[in-house]
Amino acid sequence: MVTNVDNQNYWVTFIDNGLEVIPLNEDVEVIEAADNEVDTVILFDIESSLVRI
């Protein structure tokens, strides 16, 4: 899941492999896309949940 985008990178969180930062200009394969869906989860919430686990 793409959890953040800045001016240089996609911040992608994988269930099994954690966070990976990928440059915007790198070719990536979209496995599943959600159109017109707003996700209000932010990286801080994800990190906080993982810390509690």
CHARMM-style PDB file with segment names, atoms N, HN, CA, C and O in Angstrom:
ATOM      1  N   MET     1       0.840  -1.159   0.000  1.00  0.00      PROA
ATOM      2  CA  MET     1       0.000   0.000   0.000  1.00  0.00      PROA
ATOM      3  C   MET     1       0.893   1.232   0.000  1.00  0.00      PROA
ATOM      4  O   MET     1       1.850   1.317   0.769  1.00  0.00      PROA
ATOM      5  N   VAL     2       0.575   2.173  -0.859  1.00  0.00      PROA
ATOM      6  HN  VAL     2      -0.203   2.104  -1.483  1.00  0.00      PROA
ATOM      7  CA  VAL     2       1.299   3.436  -0.853  1.00  0.00      PROA
ATOM      8  C   VAL     2       0.766   4.236   0.337  1.00  0.00      PROA
ATOM      9  O   VAL     2      -0.412   4.591   0.382  1.00  0.00      PROA
ATOM     10  N   THR     3       1.644   4.512   1.294  1.00  0.00      PROA
ATOM     11  HN  THR     3       2.601   4.224   1.257  1.00  0.00      PROA
ATOM     12  CA  THR     3       1.223   5.200   2.508  1.00  0.00      PROA
ATOM     13  C   THR     3       1.597   6.674   2.520  1.00  0.00      PROA
ATOM     14  O   THR     3       1.109   7.438   3.353  1.00  0.00      PROA
ATOM     15  N   ASN     4       2.469   7.075   1.588  1.00  0.00      PROA
ATOM     16  HN  ASN     4       2.865   6.454   0.911  1.00  0.00      PROA
ATOM     17  CA  ASN     4       2.853   8.479   1.515  1.00  0.00      PROA
ATOM     18  C   ASN     4       3.520   8.731   0.163  1.00  0.00      PROA
ATOM     19  O   ASN     4       4.090   7.821  -0.439  1.00  0.00      PROA
ATOM     20  N   VAL     5       3.442   9.954  -0.295  1.00  0.00      PROA
ATOM     21  HN  VAL     5       2.979  10.693   0.195  1.00  0.00      PROA
ATOM     22  CA  VAL     5       4.135  10.375  -1.510  1.00  0.00      PROA
ATOM     23  C   VAL     5       4.724  11.741  -1.217  1.00  0.00      PROA
ATOM     24  O   VAL     5       4.022  12.640  -0.755  1.00  0.00      PROA
ATOM     25  N   ASP     6       6.017  11.900  -1.486  1.00  0.00      PROA
ATOM     26  HN  ASP     6       6.588  11.170  -1.862  1.00  0.00      PROA
ATOM     27  CA  ASP     6       6.619  13.225  -1.358  1.00  0.00      PROA
ATOM     28  C   ASP     6       7.097  13.659  -2.740  1.00  0.00      PROA
ATOM     29  O   ASP     6       6.730  13.037  -3.737  1.00  0.00      PROA
ATOM     30  N   ASN     7       7.895  14.697  -2.818  1.00  0.00      PROA
ATOM     31  HN  ASN     7       8.192  15.203  -2.007  1.00  0.00      PROA
ATOM     32  CA  ASN     7       8.294  15.219  -4.128  1.00  0.00      PROA
ATOM     33  C   ASN     7       9.321  14.351  -4.849  1.00  0.00      PROA
ATOM     34  O   ASN     7       9.637  14.616  -6.008  1.00  0.00      PROA
ATOM     35  N   GLN     8       9.854  13.309  -4.181  1.00  0.00      PROA
ATOM     36  HN  GLN     8       9.597  13.094  -3.239  1.00  0.00      PROA
ATOM     37  CA  GLN     8      10.841  12.441  -4.820  1.00  0.00      PROA
ATOM     38  C   GLN     8      10.510  10.958  -4.761  1.00  0.00      PROA
ATOM     39  O   GLN     8      11.022  10.184  -5.570  1.00  0.00      PROA
ATOM     40  N   ASN     9       9.660  10.544  -3.816  1.00  0.00      PROA
ATOM     41  HN  ASN     9       9.244  11.172  -3.160  1.00  0.00      PROA
ATOM     42  CA  ASN     9       9.482   9.112  -3.565  1.00  0.00      PROA
ATOM     43  C   ASN     9       8.045   8.705  -3.267  1.00  0.00      PROA
ATOM     44  O   ASN     9       7.221   9.502  -2.820  1.00  0.00      PROA
ATOM     45  N   TYR    10       7.782   7.426  -3.534  1.00  0.00      PROA
ATOM     46  HN  TYR    10       8.452   6.778  -3.897  1.00  0.00      PROA
ATOM     47  CA  TYR    10       6.602   6.749  -3.009  1.00  0.00      PROA
ATOM     48  C   TYR    10       7.048   6.048  -1.730  1.00  0.00      PROA
ATOM     49  O   TYR    10       8.129   5.459  -1.704  1.00  0.00      PROA
ATOM     50  N   TRP    11       6.260   6.095  -0.689  1.00  0.00      PROA
ATOM     51  HN  TRP    11       5.382   6.573  -0.710  1.00  0.00      PROA
ATOM     52  CA  TRP    11       6.524   5.355   0.542  1.00  0.00      PROA
ATOM     53  C   TRP    11       5.523   4.205   0.539  1.00  0.00      PROA
ATOM     54  O   TRP    11       4.321   4.418   0.697  1.00  0.00      PROA
ATOM     55  N   VAL    12       6.025   2.992   0.360  1.00  0.00      PROA
ATOM     56  HN  VAL    12       7.002   2.819   0.231  1.00  0.00      PROA
ATOM     57  CA  VAL    12       5.175   1.816   0.195  1.00  0.00      PROA
ATOM     58  C   VAL    12       5.369   0.889   1.387  1.00  0.00      PROA
ATOM     59  O   VAL    12       6.496   0.534   1.731  1.00  0.00      PROA
ATOM     60  N   THR    13       4.262   0.501   2.015  1.00  0.00      PROA
ATOM     61  HN  THR    13       3.346   0.789   1.736  1.00  0.00      PROA
ATOM     62  CA  THR    13       4.319  -0.413   3.144  1.00  0.00      PROA
ATOM     63  C   THR    13       3.804  -1.775   2.702  1.00  0.00      PROA
ATOM     64  O   THR    13       2.686  -1.907   2.206  1.00  0.00      PROA
ATOM     65  N   PHE    14       4.648  -2.786   2.895  1.00  0.00      PROA
ATOM     66  HN  PHE    14       5.557  -2.679   3.299  1.00  0.00      PROA
ATOM     67  CA  PHE    14       4.301  -4.166   2.550  1.00  0.00      PROA
ATOM     68  C   PHE    14       3.986  -4.930   3.828  1.00  0.00      PROA
ATOM     69  O   PHE    14       4.620  -4.704   4.858  1.00  0.00      PROA
ATOM     70  N   ILE    15       3.018  -5.826   3.770  1.00  0.00      PROA
ATOM     71  HN  ILE    15       2.503  -6.009   2.933  1.00  0.00      PROA
ATOM     72  CA  ILE    15       2.629  -6.608   4.946  1.00  0.00      PROA
ATOM     73  C   ILE    15       3.805  -7.426   5.459  1.00  0.00      PROA
ATOM     74  O   ILE    15       4.074  -7.436   6.661  1.00  0.00      PROA
ATOM     75  N   ASP    16       4.498  -8.101   4.580  1.00  0.00      PROA
ATOM     76  HN  ASP    16       4.280  -8.094   3.604  1.00  0.00      PROA
ATOM     77  CA  ASP    16       5.580  -8.994   5.000  1.00  0.00      PROA
ATOM     78  C   ASP    16       6.944  -8.326   5.103  1.00  0.00      PROA
ATOM     79  O   ASP    16       7.797  -8.782   5.864  1.00  0.00      PROA
ATOM     80  N   ASN    17       7.164  -7.248   4.345  1.00  0.00      PROA
ATOM     81  HN  ASN    17       6.471  -6.877   3.727  1.00  0.00      PROA
ATOM     82  CA  ASN    17       8.499  -6.677   4.249  1.00  0.00      PROA
ATOM     83  C   ASN    17       8.641  -5.267   4.801  1.00  0.00      PROA
ATOM     84  O   ASN    17       9.718  -4.681   4.689  1.00  0.00      PROA
ATOM     85  N   GLY    18       7.607  -4.709   5.384  1.00  0.00      PROA
ATOM     86  HN  GLY    18       6.732  -5.185   5.474  1.00  0.00      PROA
ATOM     87  CA  GLY    18       7.698  -3.384   5.980  1.00  0.00      PROA
ATOM     88  C   GLY    18       7.751  -2.259   4.963  1.00  0.00      PROA
ATOM     89  O   GLY    18       7.244  -2.394   3.849  1.00  0.00      PROA
ATOM     90  N   LEU    19       8.364  -1.153   5.344  1.00  0.00      PROA
ATOM     91  HN  LEU    19       8.776  -1.044   6.249  1.00  0.00      PROA
ATOM     92  CA  LEU    19       8.403   0.064   4.537  1.00  0.00      PROA
ATOM     93  C   LEU    19       9.530   0.030   3.515  1.00  0.00      PROA
ATOM     94  O   LEU    19      10.656  -0.374   3.803  1.00  0.00      PROA
ATOM     95  N   GLU    20       9.180   0.473   2.306  1.00  0.00      PROA
ATOM     96  HN  GLU    20       8.265   0.801   2.072  1.00  0.00      PROA
ATOM     97  CA  GLU    20      10.182   0.618   1.251  1.00  0.00      PROA
ATOM     98  C   GLU    20       9.941   1.956   0.572  1.00  0.00      PROA
ATOM     99  O   GLU    20       8.801   2.305   0.265  1.00  0.00      PROA
ATOM    100  N   VAL    21      11.011   2.705   0.338  1.00  0.00      PROA
ATOM    101  HN  VAL    21      11.937   2.421   0.588  1.00  0.00      PROA
ATOM    102  CA  VAL    21      10.919   4.001  -0.329  1.00  0.00      PROA
ATOM    103  C   VAL    21      11.362   3.806  -1.775  1.00  0.00      PROA
ATOM    104  O   VAL    21      12.467   3.332  -2.036  1.00  0.00      PROA
ATOM    105  N   ILE    22      10.484   4.179  -2.715  1.00  0.00      PROA
ATOM    106  HN  ILE    22       9.586   4.564  -2.503  1.00  0.00      PROA
ATOM    107  CA  ILE    22      10.734   3.944  -4.139  1.00  0.00      PROA
ATOM    108  C   ILE    22      10.707   5.283  -4.870  1.00  0.00      PROA
ATOM    109  O   ILE    22       9.740   6.034  -4.735  1.00  0.00      PROA
ATOM    110  N   PRO    23      11.747   5.598  -5.639  1.00  0.00      PROA
ATOM    111  CA  PRO    23      11.776   6.863  -6.389  1.00  0.00      PROA
ATOM    112  C   PRO    23      10.581   6.975  -7.340  1.00  0.00      PROA
ATOM    113  O   PRO    23      10.154   5.981  -7.928  1.00  0.00      PROA
ATOM    114  N   LEU    24      10.051   8.182  -7.485  1.00  0.00      PROA
ATOM    115  HN  LEU    24      10.399   8.989  -7.008  1.00  0.00      PROA
ATOM    116  CA  LEU    24       8.898   8.410  -8.356  1.00  0.00      PROA
ATOM    117  C   LEU    24       9.169   8.019  -9.805  1.00  0.00      PROA
ATOM    118  O   LEU    24       8.252   7.609 -10.516  1.00  0.00      PROA
ATOM    119  N   ASN    25      10.409   8.138 -10.245  1.00  0.00      PROA
ATOM    120  HN  ASN    25      11.155   8.471  -9.667  1.00  0.00      PROA
ATOM    121  CA  ASN    25      10.724   7.845 -11.647  1.00  0.00      PROA
ATOM    122  C   ASN    25      11.000   6.365 -11.912  1.00  0.00      PROA
ATOM    123  O   ASN    25      11.285   5.991 -13.050  1.00  0.00      PROA
ATOM    124  N   GLU    26      10.922   5.523 -10.893  1.00  0.00      PROA
ATOM    125  HN  GLU    26      10.691   5.827  -9.968  1.00  0.00      PROA
ATOM    126  CA  GLU    26      11.161   4.089 -11.071  1.00  0.00      PROA
ATOM    127  C   GLU    26       9.891   3.403 -11.572  1.00  0.00      PROA
ATOM    128  O   GLU    26       8.789   3.723 -11.126  1.00  0.00      PROA
ATOM    129  N   ASP    27      10.051   2.460 -12.499  1.00  0.00      PROA
ATOM    130  HN  ASP    27      10.946   2.200 -12.862  1.00  0.00      PROA
ATOM    131  CA  ASP    27       8.916   1.694 -12.985  1.00  0.00      PROA
ATOM    132  C   ASP    27       8.436   0.740 -11.899  1.00  0.00      PROA
ATOM    133  O   ASP    27       9.226  -0.007 -11.324  1.00  0.00      PROA
ATOM    134  N   VAL    28       7.132   0.772 -11.623  1.00  0.00      PROA
ATOM    135  HN  VAL    28       6.489   1.379 -12.090  1.00  0.00      PROA
ATOM    136  CA  VAL    28       6.542  -0.108 -10.619  1.00  0.00      PROA
ATOM    137  C   VAL    28       5.337  -0.809 -11.218  1.00  0.00      PROA
ATOM    138  O   VAL    28       4.701  -0.294 -12.138  1.00  0.00      PROA
ATOM    139  N   GLU    29       5.031  -1.974 -10.697  1.00  0.00      PROA
ATOM    140  HN  GLU    29       5.548  -2.392  -9.950  1.00  0.00      PROA
ATOM    141  CA  GLU    29       3.867  -2.736 -11.134  1.00  0.00      PROA
ATOM    142  C   GLU    29       2.737  -2.502 -10.137  1.00  0.00      PROA
ATOM    143  O   GLU    29       2.889  -2.763  -8.944  1.00  0.00      PROA
ATOM    144  N   VAL    30       1.607  -2.010 -10.629  1.00  0.00      PROA
ATOM    145  HN  VAL    30       1.483  -1.797 -11.598  1.00  0.00      PROA
ATOM    146  CA  VAL    30       0.436  -1.815  -9.780  1.00  0.00      PROA
ATOM    147  C   VAL    30      -0.304  -3.141  -9.710  1.00  0.00      PROA
ATOM    148  O   VAL    30      -0.758  -3.661 -10.729  1.00  0.00      PROA
ATOM    149  N   ILE    31      -0.421  -3.683  -8.509  1.00  0.00      PROA
ATOM    150  HN  ILE    31      -0.052  -3.261  -7.681  1.00  0.00      PROA
ATOM    151  CA  ILE    31      -1.089  -4.968  -8.323  1.00  0.00      PROA
ATOM    152  C   ILE    31      -2.593  -4.775  -8.185  1.00  0.00      PROA
ATOM    153  O   ILE    31      -3.379  -5.519  -8.770  1.00  0.00      PROA
ATOM    154  N   GLU    32      -2.983  -3.779  -7.415  1.00  0.00      PROA
ATOM    155  HN  GLU    32      -2.344  -3.174  -6.940  1.00  0.00      PROA
ATOM    156  CA  GLU    32      -4.404  -3.479  -7.228  1.00  0.00      PROA
ATOM    157  C   GLU    32      -4.553  -1.981  -7.006  1.00  0.00      PROA
ATOM    158  O   GLU    32      -3.851  -1.401  -6.177  1.00  0.00      PROA
ATOM    159  N   ALA    33      -5.449  -1.364  -7.728  1.00  0.00      PROA
ATOM    160  HN  ALA    33      -6.020  -1.835  -8.401  1.00  0.00      PROA
ATOM    161  CA  ALA    33      -5.670   0.070  -7.590  1.00  0.00      PROA
ATOM    162  C   ALA    33      -7.084   0.316  -7.094  1.00  0.00      PROA
ATOM    163  O   ALA    33      -8.015  -0.394  -7.475  1.00  0.00      PROA
ATOM    164  N   ALA    34      -7.242   1.316  -6.249  1.00  0.00      PROA
ATOM    165  HN  ALA    34      -6.486   1.893  -5.940  1.00  0.00      PROA
ATOM    166  CA  ALA    34      -8.549   1.713  -5.751  1.00  0.00      PROA
ATOM    167  C   ALA    34      -8.849   3.105  -6.291  1.00  0.00      PROA
ATOM    168  O   ALA    34      -8.186   4.072  -5.916  1.00  0.00      PROA
ATOM    169  N   ASP    35      -9.836   3.214  -7.160  1.00  0.00      PROA
ATOM    170  HN  ASP    35     -10.375   2.429  -7.465  1.00  0.00      PROA
ATOM    171  CA  ASP    35     -10.205   4.495  -7.756  1.00  0.00      PROA
ATOM    172  C   ASP    35     -11.183   5.240  -6.856  1.00  0.00      PROA
ATOM    173  O   ASP    35     -12.090   4.648  -6.271  1.00  0.00      PROA
ATOM    174  N   ASN    36     -10.977   6.556  -6.758  1.00  0.00      PROA
ATOM    175  HN  ASN    36     -10.240   7.036  -7.232  1.00  0.00      PROA
ATOM    176  CA  ASN    36     -11.887   7.435  -6.023  1.00  0.00      PROA
ATOM    177  C   ASN    36     -12.114   7.000  -4.580  1.00  0.00      PROA
ATOM    178  O   ASN    36     -13.205   7.187  -4.041  1.00  0.00      PROA
ATOM    179  N   GLU    37     -11.112   6.433  -3.964  1.00  0.00      PROA
ATOM    180  HN  GLU    37     -10.226   6.282  -4.402  1.00  0.00      PROA
ATOM    181  CA  GLU    37     -11.242   5.998  -2.580  1.00  0.00      PROA
ATOM    182  C   GLU    37     -10.273   6.806  -1.724  1.00  0.00      PROA
ATOM    183  O   GLU    37      -9.077   6.855  -2.011  1.00  0.00      PROA
ATOM    184  N   VAL    38     -10.778   7.424  -0.694  1.00  0.00      PROA
ATOM    185  HN  VAL    38     -11.749   7.384  -0.461  1.00  0.00      PROA
ATOM    186  CA  VAL    38      -9.947   8.214   0.200  1.00  0.00      PROA
ATOM    187  C   VAL    38      -9.649   7.388   1.432  1.00  0.00      PROA
ATOM    188  O   VAL    38     -10.562   6.913   2.107  1.00  0.00      PROA
ATOM    189  N   ASP    39      -8.369   7.216   1.724  1.00  0.00      PROA
ATOM    190  HN  ASP    39      -7.628   7.602   1.175  1.00  0.00      PROA
ATOM    191  CA  ASP    39      -7.945   6.463   2.896  1.00  0.00      PROA
ATOM    192  C   ASP    39      -7.406   7.451   3.912  1.00  0.00      PROA
ATOM    193  O   ASP    39      -6.445   8.169   3.636  1.00  0.00      PROA
ATOM    194  N   THR    40      -8.014   7.490   5.076  1.00  0.00      PROA
ATOM    195  HN  THR    40      -8.795   6.907   5.300  1.00  0.00      PROA
ATOM    196  CA  THR    40      -7.612   8.461   6.081  1.00  0.00      PROA
ATOM    197  C   THR    40      -6.534   7.942   7.012  1.00  0.00      PROA
ATOM    198  O   THR    40      -6.144   8.638   7.950  1.00  0.00      PROA
ATOM    199  N   VAL    41      -6.044   6.734   6.775  1.00  0.00      PROA
ATOM    200  HN  VAL    41      -6.361   6.168   6.013  1.00  0.00      PROA
ATOM    201  CA  VAL    41      -4.969   6.193   7.594  1.00  0.00      PROA
ATOM    202  C   VAL    41      -3.671   6.905   7.223  1.00  0.00      PROA
ATOM    203  O   VAL    41      -3.351   7.058   6.044  1.00  0.00      PROA
ATOM    204  N   ILE    42      -2.933   7.334   8.236  1.00  0.00      PROA
ATOM    205  HN  ILE    42      -3.194   7.209   9.193  1.00  0.00      PROA
ATOM    206  CA  ILE    42      -1.657   7.981   7.973  1.00  0.00      PROA
ATOM    207  C   ILE    42      -0.537   7.115   8.530  1.00  0.00      PROA
ATOM    208  O   ILE    42      -0.770   6.245   9.369  1.00  0.00      PROA
ATOM    209  N   LEU    43       0.666   7.359   8.061  1.00  0.00      PROA
ATOM    210  HN  LEU    43       0.855   8.066   7.380  1.00  0.00      PROA
ATOM    211  CA  LEU    43       1.813   6.554   8.451  1.00  0.00      PROA
ATOM    212  C   LEU    43       1.984   6.528   9.973  1.00  0.00      PROA
ATOM    213  O   LEU    43       2.333   5.489  10.533  1.00  0.00      PROA
ATOM    214  N   PHE    44       1.745   7.644  10.641  1.00  0.00      PROA
ATOM    215  HN  PHE    44       1.462   8.488  10.186  1.00  0.00      PROA
ATOM    216  CA  PHE    44       1.867   7.688  12.095  1.00  0.00      PROA
ATOM    217  C   PHE    44       0.949   6.656  12.751  1.00  0.00      PROA
ATOM    218  O   PHE    44       1.350   5.979  13.698  1.00  0.00      PROA
ATOM    219  N   ASP    45      -0.284   6.537  12.247  1.00  0.00      PROA
ATOM    220  HN  ASP    45      -0.610   7.087  11.478  1.00  0.00      PROA
ATOM    221  CA  ASP    45      -1.232   5.566  12.800  1.00  0.00      PROA
ATOM    222  C   ASP    45      -0.738   4.137  12.590  1.00  0.00      PROA
ATOM    223  O   ASP    45      -0.869   3.297  13.481  1.00  0.00      PROA
ATOM    224  N   ILE    46      -0.175   3.862  11.430  1.00  0.00      PROA
ATOM    225  HN  ILE    46      -0.068   4.544  10.707  1.00  0.00      PROA
ATOM    226  CA  ILE    46       0.354   2.532  11.145  1.00  0.00      PROA
ATOM    227  C   ILE    46       1.511   2.219  12.069  1.00  0.00      PROA
ATOM    228  O   ILE    46       1.569   1.140  12.659  1.00  0.00      PROA
ATOM    229  N   GLU    47       2.437   3.164  12.195  1.00  0.00      PROA
ATOM    230  HN  GLU    47       2.390   4.040  11.716  1.00  0.00      PROA
ATOM    231  CA  GLU    47       3.594   2.944  13.083  1.00  0.00      PROA
ATOM    232  C   GLU    47       3.157   2.747  14.532  1.00  0.00      PROA
ATOM    233  O   GLU    47       3.676   1.874  15.228  1.00  0.00      PROA
ATOM    234  N   SER    48       2.211   3.551  14.980  1.00  0.00      PROA
ATOM    235  HN  SER    48       1.790   4.260  14.415  1.00  0.00      PROA
ATOM    236  CA  SER    48       1.728   3.433  16.353  1.00  0.00      PROA
ATOM    237  C   SER    48       1.100   2.063  16.604  1.00  0.00      PROA
ATOM    238  O   SER    48       1.318   1.453  17.651  1.00  0.00      PROA
ATOM    239  N   SER    49       0.331   1.595  15.650  1.00  0.00      PROA
ATOM    240  HN  SER    49       0.153   2.091  14.799  1.00  0.00      PROA
ATOM    241  CA  SER    49      -0.282   0.273  15.777  1.00  0.00      PROA
ATOM    242  C   SER    49       0.764  -0.825  15.854  1.00  0.00      PROA
ATOM    243  O   SER    49       0.653  -1.741  16.668  1.00  0.00      PROA
ATOM    244  N   LEU    50       1.784  -0.731  15.003  1.00  0.00      PROA
ATOM    245  HN  LEU    50       1.874   0.014  14.342  1.00  0.00      PROA
ATOM    246  CA  LEU    50       2.834  -1.744  14.995  1.00  0.00      PROA
ATOM    247  C   LEU    50       3.649  -1.733  16.280  1.00  0.00      PROA
ATOM    248  O   LEU    50       4.060  -2.785  16.769  1.00  0.00      PROA
ATOM    249  N   VAL    51       3.880  -0.556  16.821  1.00  0.00      PROA
ATOM    250  HN  VAL    51       3.546   0.299  16.424  1.00  0.00      PROA
ATOM    251  CA  VAL    51       4.625  -0.444  18.080  1.00  0.00      PROA
ATOM    252  C   VAL    51       3.828  -1.129  19.195  1.00  0.00      PROA
ATOM    253  O   VAL    51       4.401  -1.834  20.026  1.00  0.00      PROA
ATOM    254  N   ARG    52       2.523  -0.922  19.213  1.00  0.00      PROA
ATOM    255  HN  ARG    52       2.058  -0.349  18.538  1.00  0.00      PROA
ATOM    256  CA  ARG    52       1.675  -1.544  20.245  1.00  0.00      PROA
ATOM    257  C   ARG    52       1.672  -3.064  20.120  1.00  0.00      PROA
ATOM    258  O   ARG    52       1.581  -3.766  21.127  1.00  0.00      PROA
ATOM    259  N   ILE    53       1.771  -3.570  18.913  1.00  0.00      PROA
ATOM    260  HN  ILE    53       1.845  -3.000  18.096  1.00  0.00      PROA
ATOM    261  CA  ILE    53       1.782  -5.029  18.701  1.00  0.00      PROA
ATOM    262  C   ILE    53       3.062  -5.600  19.240  1.00  0.00      PROA
ATOM    263  OT1 ILE    53       3.279  -6.809  19.165  1.00  0.00      PROA
TER     264      ILE     53
END
